[in-house]
Every structure is written in structure tokens, then in C-alpha cells.
């Protein structure tokens, strides 16, 4: 399958095949939107803590704080 989008990785970590490779990227044809490749949060207590902030169609995810050093 041919992908017509060009991806610019803004922040990312090295990947080991078979493991999550968190990254923040942008598609060149949509520069106002950032995309993240992260892992879903699966801890029920953490999901419950954020429940009032998770809207319909949204998902709580987790990623290493070092991916955004400005806030870590």
C-alpha cells in the first residue's frame, strides 16, 4: 500500500523491533496537527483518575516524560 503522506518526526526514540516506539510527528499536509505514537493506558485506577476528562471517542495514553522535556 502506497502512503501519500510525508511524516516529519519531531521527537522520537529509537525502536527495538516488537516494542513500542513513542514519537511525536506531523504530516506535512496538516502542519497544525501533531500525531503521537504511544501506548494506551491500561491501569484501571489511572483511567478512573482521568475519567472526568476523557470525552467520547477519546483515549488515555501514556508515554515517557522525556519525550517532552519542557514539561518533565
C-alpha positions as CSV (number, residue, x, y, z in Angstrom):
1,X,0.0,0.0,0.0
2,X,1.4,3.4,-1.0
3,X,1.3,6.1,1.6
4,X,0.8,9.6,0.1
5,X,1.6,11.4,3.3
6,X,5.1,12.5,4.3
7,X,5.8,12.3,8.1
8,X,8.2,14.6,9.9
9,X,9.2,13.1,13.3
10,X,9.6,16.0,15.8
11,X,10.5,13.9,18.8
12,X,11.1,10.1,19.0
13,X,13.0,7.3,20.5
14,X,15.0,4.5,19.0
15,X,13.0,1.4,18.4
16,X,13.7,-2.2,19.1
17,X,11.6,-4.4,16.9
18,X,8.5,-5.6,18.7
19,X,8.4,-2.8,21.2
20,X,6.6,0.5,21.4
21,X,8.4,3.4,19.8
22,X,6.9,6.5,21.2
23,X,7.1,9.6,18.9
24,X,5.5,12.9,18.1
25,X,5.2,13.7,14.5
26,X,3.4,15.9,11.9
27,X,2.0,15.1,8.5
28,X,3.3,17.7,6.0
29,X,-0.2,18.2,4.6
30,X,-1.6,19.0,8.0
31,X,1.0,21.2,9.8
32,X,-1.4,22.4,12.5
33,X,-2.0,18.9,13.9
34,X,0.5,16.7,15.8
35,X,0.2,13.0,16.0
36,X,1.6,10.7,18.6
37,X,2.5,7.0,18.6
38,X,2.1,5.9,22.2
39,X,0.8,3.1,24.3
40,X,-2.8,3.1,25.7
41,X,-3.1,3.4,29.5
42,X,-4.4,0.1,30.8
43,X,-4.3,0.7,34.6
44,X,-7.9,0.9,35.7
45,X,-7.1,3.3,38.6
46,X,-5.3,5.7,36.4
47,X,-8.1,5.6,33.8
48,X,-10.6,6.3,36.6
49,X,-8.5,9.2,37.8
50,X,-8.9,10.9,34.4
51,X,-12.4,9.7,33.7
52,X,-14.0,13.2,34.0
53,X,-11.5,14.5,31.4
54,X,-11.9,11.7,28.8
55,X,-14.6,12.6,26.3
56,X,-16.5,10.4,23.9
57,X,-14.1,8.9,21.4
58,X,-11.0,9.9,23.4
59,X,-8.4,7.5,24.9
60,X,-6.0,7.9,27.8
61,X,-2.4,7.1,26.7
62,X,1.0,7.1,28.3
63,X,4.4,8.0,27.0
64,X,7.8,8.7,28.5
65,X,8.1,12.2,30.0
66,X,11.5,12.6,28.4
67,X,9.6,12.8,25.1
68,X,8.5,16.3,26.1
69,X,11.4,17.6,28.3
70,X,9.9,21.1,28.5
71,X,7.3,19.8,30.9
72,X,9.1,16.9,32.6
